[in-house]
């Protein structure tokens, strides 16, 4: 079992570009948590066109893996898997694979 990271390592990981300097296990854990937080912010700030503003009443919309907004989630994960740092992109690919979904984001 690995030790918990030191507080300075977690603080450093929050800075852009610091994630690659942490151990692989810590990278994976922080990337998964970051991906979940990104989805929550995305749902909160950008209403989905097909569902309108009513999505805010659906608490499961904020759950990345349990959301009923499957096409939006898959597009979000596809975008992150193409644009994010390695650890975060790997987390997005893992989430897509866990849902047996393919990458859907087609813009460059």
C-alpha positions as CSV (number, residue, x, y, z in Angstrom):
1,X,0.0,0.0,0.0
2,X,1.4,3.4,-0.9
3,X,1.5,6.3,1.5
4,X,-0.7,9.3,1.2
5,X,0.8,12.2,-0.7
6,X,2.3,15.0,1.3
7,X,0.1,18.2,1.6
8,X,2.6,20.1,-0.6
9,X,2.2,17.5,-3.4
10,X,-1.6,17.8,-3.4
11,X,-1.3,21.6,-3.4
12,X,1.2,21.4,-6.2
13,X,-1.0,19.1,-8.2
14,X,-3.7,21.8,-8.3
15,X,-1.4,24.0,-10.3
16,X,-1.5,23.6,-14.1
17,X,1.1,21.2,-15.3
18,X,2.0,19.8,-11.9
19,X,0.1,16.5,-12.3
20,X,2.8,14.7,-14.3
21,X,5.2,15.2,-11.3
22,X,3.2,13.1,-8.9
23,X,3.2,9.3,-8.6
24,X,1.0,7.4,-11.1
25,X,-1.4,6.3,-8.4
26,X,-1.9,9.9,-7.1
27,X,-2.2,11.1,-10.7
28,X,-5.0,8.6,-11.4
29,X,-6.9,9.5,-8.2
30,X,-6.7,13.3,-8.7
31,X,-7.5,13.0,-12.4
32,X,-10.7,11.0,-11.7
33,X,-11.8,13.5,-9.0
34,X,-11.0,16.4,-11.3
35,X,-13.0,14.9,-14.2
36,X,-16.0,14.5,-11.9
37,X,-15.7,18.2,-10.7
38,X,-15.3,19.3,-14.4
39,X,-18.6,17.5,-15.3
40,X,-20.4,19.1,-12.3
41,X,-19.3,22.6,-13.4
42,X,-20.2,21.8,-17.0
43,X,-23.7,20.8,-16.0
44,X,-24.2,23.7,-13.7
45,X,-22.9,26.4,-16.2
46,X,-24.0,25.1,-19.6
47,X,-27.6,24.0,-20.0
48,X,-27.9,21.2,-22.5
49,X,-29.8,22.3,-25.7
50,X,-32.0,19.3,-25.8
51,X,-33.1,19.5,-22.2
52,X,-33.1,23.2,-21.4
53,X,-32.8,24.7,-18.0
54,X,-34.8,21.9,-16.3
55,X,-31.7,19.8,-16.0
56,X,-30.7,21.7,-12.8
57,X,-33.6,20.0,-11.0
58,X,-32.2,16.5,-11.9
59,X,-29.6,15.8,-9.3
60,X,-28.3,12.8,-11.2
61,X,-27.3,15.1,-14.0
62,X,-24.4,16.1,-11.8
63,X,-23.1,12.5,-11.4
64,X,-20.7,11.8,-14.2
65,X,-21.2,8.1,-14.4
66,X,-24.9,8.0,-13.5
67,X,-26.2,10.9,-15.6
68,X,-29.2,10.5,-17.9
69,X,-27.5,12.9,-20.3
70,X,-25.5,10.2,-22.0
71,X,-24.8,11.9,-25.4
72,X,-23.6,15.1,-23.6
73,X,-21.5,13.1,-21.2
74,X,-19.9,11.1,-24.0
75,X,-19.1,14.3,-26.0
76,X,-17.7,15.9,-22.8
77,X,-15.5,12.9,-22.1
78,X,-14.4,12.7,-25.7
79,X,-13.4,16.3,-25.7
80,X,-11.4,15.9,-22.5
81,X,-9.7,12.8,-23.8
82,X,-8.4,14.8,-26.8
83,X,-7.5,18.0,-25.1
84,X,-6.5,17.4,-21.5
85,X,-3.2,16.4,-19.9
86,X,-2.2,12.8,-20.0
87,X,-3.6,11.7,-16.6
88,X,-6.9,13.5,-17.2
89,X,-7.2,12.2,-20.7
90,X,-6.6,8.7,-19.5
91,X,-9.3,9.2,-16.9
92,X,-11.8,10.3,-19.5
93,X,-10.9,7.3,-21.7
94,X,-11.4,5.0,-18.8
95,X,-14.8,6.5,-18.1
96,X,-15.8,6.1,-21.7
97,X,-14.6,2.5,-21.6
98,X,-16.5,1.8,-18.4
99,X,-19.7,2.9,-20.1
100,X,-18.8,0.9,-23.3
101,X,-19.0,4.2,-25.2
102,X,-16.9,5.4,-28.1
103,X,-15.3,8.8,-28.5
104,X,-17.8,11.1,-30.2
105,X,-16.0,14.5,-30.3
106,X,-15.2,15.1,-33.9
107,X,-14.0,18.7,-34.0
108,X,-10.2,19.4,-34.0
